[in-house]
Amino acid sequence: MAAIRQLGTESLTRILVRSTNWIGDAVMTTPALAALRSHYPAAEIVLLANPLVAELFKNHPSVDRVMVYDKKGWHQGARGMMRLLKEVRAERFDAALLLQNAIEAALIASFSLISRRAGYTTDGRRLLLNYPVKVTAADKLMHHTDYYVGLLSHLGISGGDGKLTLACSYEEEQWAQSVLQEESVITINPGAAYGSAKRWLPERFAAVGDELAQRFSAKILLTGGPGEVEIGADIAAAMQVDPINMIGKTSVREMMALLSKSRLLVTNDSGPMHVAAAFSTPIVAVFGPTDHTTTCPASANVKIVRKQIDCAPCLLRQCPTDHRCMTAITAADVVAAASQLLEEIR
């Protein structure tokens, strides 16, 4: 695979990067962003992202500034899109690097009059790109971090250390420490924004929390978004120990800080899983309908817990049958993986 033109041969001073829309995917783009920063150390790199993803990239070493694209607010509807195009056009970017695969990203770059538009030729947007990179069947089997780095590589851009990277401020770290009160904390993240098929059973998360709390003299922290409050309440009610239940009570930045201070994360395949990986927090990840070969945490000290099921990975948001890929995983399976991991890194 080769790009028609090499973006890296051009002298660029102002670069717009259209981010992906999911938190986990956005974290997996950070090695690509590091390569861009390394290749153009003097350029201003501006990230265009939705409000949640924008929070991830405050204080990020590879990004100078974030522009928020709020489709449910300021930029909603046709008038909102026109407002966004006016804002982007006024920036007079030299180039747009489209990490998002959707045609919308190419339309924004084109109608904002950005002369160099680079990205994968996905979603029928080939004619909108003058620095196109064709996607092959092999590319679709890559780990997502390699997929994004590969885009830059075929544009003549390289650099960085290939690691996931996020950053918290000193104040955010101090806040997390005040919540955790200097205790050894094992975090459980029972939700998954993509869909119910990715969620393991709440009562089994509760059993894992009780066992790990006793076995490792740890406090259990529950994390998750506003849509997972009920799941968190069910887990807390089922546990014998009293967890710190922060589900629905934190911002993205606060969630980042809590995960950065955790001894271990037990989680579904989810955005917080990748956030924890960016802070090198040890992870036990439960995988069912999704493909662990392309979306597992790109970090050391990770244990994947999954069962070999004929219909998995199906990549569906909701299970059309009996959810056997998840129900086959027992609490004992997860406890064993967590115990082995914590013993290995002691």
C-alpha positions in Angstrom: 0.0 0.0 0.0 1.3 3.5 -0.8 -0.1 7.0 -0.8 -0.3 8.8 -4.1 1.6 11.7 -2.6 3.8 12.0 0.5 2.5 14.6 2.8 5.7 14.4 4.8 7.7 16.1 2.0 5.7 19.3 2.4 6.6 22.1 4.8 3.6 22.5 7.2 3.2 25.0 10.0 -0.5 24.6 10.9 -2.1 21.1 10.9 -5.7 20.2 11.6 -6.2 16.6 12.9 -9.8 15.3 12.9 -10.0 12.9 15.8 -12.0 9.7 16.1 -15.3 9.9 18.1 -14.9 7.2 20.7 -12.7 7.6 23.7 -10.9 4.3 23.3 -10.2 4.8 19.6 -9.0 8.3 20.4 -6.5 7.0 22.9 -5.3 4.5 20.3 -4.5 7.4 18.0 -1.9 8.9 20.4 1.1 7.1 18.9 0.1 8.5 15.5 -0.2 12.0 17.1 3.3 11.5 18.6 4.7 10.7 15.2 3.1 13.8 13.8 4.5 15.9 16.6 8.0 14.4 16.2 8.0 15.0 12.4 6.7 18.6 12.7 8.1 19.8 16.0 7.5 23.5 15.2 4.1 23.2 13.6 0.9 24.1 15.5 -1.2 20.9 15.7 -4.9 21.5 16.4 -7.2 18.6 17.1 -10.9 18.8 16.1 -12.9 16.5 18.4 -16.2 16.0 20.1 -16.6 17.3 23.6 -15.8 14.0 25.4 -12.7 13.2 23.3 -11.6 16.9 23.6 -11.3 16.4 27.3 -8.7 13.6 26.8 -6.4 15.9 25.0 -6.1 18.8 27.4 -2.4 19.1 28.4 -1.4 16.6 25.8 2.2 16.8 24.6 1.3 16.1 21.0 -1.5 18.6 20.7 -1.2 22.4 20.9 -4.9 23.2 20.9 -8.3 21.5 20.7 -11.2 22.7 18.7 -14.5 21.3 19.9 -17.0 20.0 17.4 -20.3 19.7 19.3 -22.9 18.1 17.1 -25.4 18.0 19.9 -24.9 21.6 20.8 -23.2 24.6 19.2 -22.7 22.8 15.8 -26.0 21.0 15.6 -27.9 20.9 12.3 -27.2 22.7 9.0 -26.6 26.1 10.7 -24.2 24.5 13.2 -22.2 22.8 10.4 -21.9 26.2 8.6 -20.7 27.7 11.8 -18.1 25.0 12.2 -16.9 25.4 8.6 -16.5 29.1 9.1 -14.5 28.5 12.3 -12.2 26.0 10.6 -11.8 28.1 7.5 -10.7 31.1 9.6 -7.8 29.1 11.0 -6.2 28.8 7.5 -4.7 25.4 8.1 -2.0 24.1 5.8 -3.2 20.5 6.0 -5.8 18.2 7.4 -5.0 14.8 8.7 -8.2 12.7 9.0 -7.9 10.0 11.6 -11.7 9.6 11.6 -12.8 7.3 8.8 -16.1 9.0 8.0 -16.8 11.0 4.9 -17.9 13.9 7.1 -14.3 14.5 8.1 -13.3 14.9 4.4 -16.3 17.1 3.7 -15.3 19.4 6.6 -11.7 19.7 5.4 -12.8 20.3 1.8 -15.5 22.9 2.5 -13.1 24.6 4.9 -10.7 25.1 1.9 -7.8 23.2 3.4 -5.6 22.5 0.5 -3.9 19.3 1.7 -6.4 16.6 2.8 -4.9 13.3 3.9 -6.7 10.1 5.1 -7.7 6.6 4.4 -10.0 6.1 1.4 -12.9 4.9 3.6 -16.6 5.7 3.4 -16.6 6.7 -0.2 -14.4 9.8 0.3 -11.6 9.1 -2.2 -12.4 12.1 -4.4 -12.3 14.5 -1.5 -8.7 13.6 -0.6 -5.7 14.7 -2.5 -3.3 12.7 -0.2 -5.3 9.4 -0.2 -4.2 6.1 1.4 -5.9 3.0 0.3 -7.1 0.5 2.9 -6.5 -3.2 2.2 -8.0 -6.3 3.8 -4.8 -6.7 5.8 -5.1 -3.2 7.2 -8.5 -4.0 8.7 -6.9 -6.8 10.7 -4.2 -4.5 12.2 -4.4 -3.5 15.8 -6.0 0.0 15.8 -2.8 1.7 17.0 -0.9 0.3 14.0 -3.7 1.3 11.7 -3.4 4.9 12.6 0.4 4.9 12.7 0.3 3.2 9.3 -1.7 6.1 7.8 1.1 8.5 8.8 3.8 6.1 7.7 2.4 6.0 4.2 2.3 9.8 4.1 6.0 9.9 4.8 5.6 10.8 8.5 7.3 8.9 11.3 8.6 9.3 14.8 7.6 9.0 18.4 8.0 6.0 20.6 4.8 4.1 19.6 3.4 4.2 23.1 -0.1 5.3 24.2 0.1 8.7 25.9 -2.2 10.7 28.1 -1.3 13.3 30.7 -3.0 14.6 33.9 -2.2 17.8 35.6 -0.8 18.0 39.2 -4.1 19.3 40.4 -6.0 16.4 38.9 -3.6 13.9 40.4 -4.0 15.5 43.8 -7.8 15.3 43.5 -7.6 11.6 42.7 -5.3 11.0 45.6 -7.8 12.8 47.9 -10.6 10.4 46.7 -8.5 7.3 47.1 -7.0 8.4 50.4 -3.6 6.9 49.8 -5.1 3.4 49.8 -4.3 0.5 47.5 -7.1 0.6 45.0 -8.4 -1.9 42.5 -10.8 -0.3 40.0 -13.7 -2.0 38.3 -15.1 -0.6 35.1 -18.3 -2.6 34.4 -19.7 -0.5 31.5 -19.0 -0.2 27.8 -20.5 2.6 25.7 -20.6 0.8 22.4 -23.4 -1.6 23.5 -24.7 -4.2 26.0 -23.0 -7.1 24.2 -19.6 -6.0 25.5 -20.8 -5.9 29.2 -19.9 -8.8 31.5 -22.4 -9.7 34.2 -22.7 -7.1 37.1 -23.0 -9.9 39.8 -19.7 -11.4 38.6 -18.0 -8.0 38.8 -19.3 -7.8 42.4 -17.9 -11.3 43.2 -14.5 -10.3 41.7 -14.4 -7.1 43.7 -15.1 -8.9 47.0 -12.5 -11.6 46.3 -9.7 -9.2 45.2 -10.4 -6.8 48.1 -9.9 -9.6 50.6 -7.0 -11.3 48.8 -4.9 -8.1 48.2 -6.2 -5.9 51.1 -7.4 -3.4 48.6 -10.2 -0.8 48.3 -12.5 -1.3 45.3 -13.3 1.7 43.1 -16.2 1.6 40.6 -15.9 3.9 37.6 -18.1 4.5 34.6 -20.3 7.1 32.8 -23.7 8.5 33.5 -25.5 5.8 31.6 -24.0 3.1 33.8 -25.2 4.4 37.2 -27.8 1.6 37.5 -25.1 -1.0 36.8 -22.9 0.5 39.5 -25.7 0.5 42.0 -26.4 -3.2 41.4 -22.7 -4.1 41.8 -22.4 -2.0 45.0 -25.5 -3.6 46.5 -24.3 -7.1 45.6 -20.8 -6.6 47.2 -20.0 -7.6 50.7 -17.3 -4.9 51.0 -18.2 -1.2 50.6 -16.8 0.1 47.3 -16.0 3.7 46.4 -18.8 4.2 43.8 -17.8 7.0 41.4 -19.9 5.8 38.4 -21.6 8.8 36.9 -19.8 11.2 39.2 -16.7 12.1 37.3 -15.6 14.0 34.3 -13.4 12.5 31.7 -10.4 14.2 33.2 -11.3 12.9 36.7 -11.7 9.4 35.4 -8.3 9.7 33.8 -6.7 10.7 37.1 -8.4 7.9 39.1 -7.3 5.3 36.6 -3.7 6.7 36.6 -3.6 6.1 40.4 -5.1 2.6 40.4 -3.2 -0.5 41.3 -5.2 -2.6 38.8 -8.2 -2.2 36.4 -10.7 -4.9 35.9 -12.8 -4.0 32.9 -14.8 -4.8 29.8 -13.5 -3.8 26.4 -14.1 -0.1 26.8 -12.7 3.5 26.5 -11.5 3.5 30.2 -9.5 0.3 29.4 -7.5 2.2 26.8 -7.2 5.2 29.2 -5.7 2.9 31.8 -3.3 1.5 29.3 -2.0 5.0 28.4 -1.0 5.4 32.1 0.6 1.9 32.2 -2.0 0.7 34.8 -2.1 -3.1 34.9 -5.3 -4.4 33.3 -7.5 -7.5 33.3 -9.9 -7.1 30.3 -13.0 -9.3 29.7 -13.6 -9.8 25.9 -16.6 -11.4 24.3 -18.1 -10.1 21.1 -15.2 -7.8 20.1 -11.8 -8.8 18.5 -9.0 -8.7 21.1 -6.4 -8.9 18.3 -7.3 -5.4 17.1 -8.6 -3.6 20.2 -6.7 -5.1 23.2 -4.9 -2.6 25.4 -1.6 -1.6 23.7 0.4 -1.9 26.9 2.5 -4.2 29.0 1.0 -5.9 32.1 -2.3 -6.9 30.5 -4.3 -10.1 30.8 -7.1 -10.9 28.4 -9.9 -13.1 29.7 -12.1 -14.7 26.9 -13.6 -18.0 25.8 -13.3 -19.6 22.4 -16.9 -19.4 21.2 -17.9 -20.2 17.6 -19.9 -17.0 17.1 -17.3 -14.7 18.6 -16.1 -12.2 17.7 -19.3 -11.0 16.1 -18.7 -7.2 16.7 -22.4 -6.7 17.4 -23.7 -4.1 19.8 -26.4 -6.4 21.2 -26.3 -10.2 21.4 -29.0 -11.8 19.3 -28.8 -15.1 21.1 -27.7 -16.1 24.6 -24.6 -14.0 25.2 -22.6 -17.2 25.7 -19.2 -15.4 25.0 -19.7 -13.5 28.2 -21.7 -15.9 30.4 -19.0 -18.6 29.8 -16.5 -16.4 31.7 -16.7 -17.0 35.4 -15.7 -14.8 38.3 -13.0 -17.3 39.1 -11.5 -16.9 35.6 -11.1 -13.1 36.2 -9.9 -13.4 39.8 -7.2 -15.9 38.6 -6.0 -13.6 35.8 -5.9 -10.6 38.2 -4.0 -12.6 40.9 -1.5 -13.9 38.4 -0.9 -10.4 37.0 -0.5 -8.8 40.4 1.9 -11.5 41.4 4.0 -11.1 38.2 4.4 -7.3 38.7 5.0 -7.4 42.5 
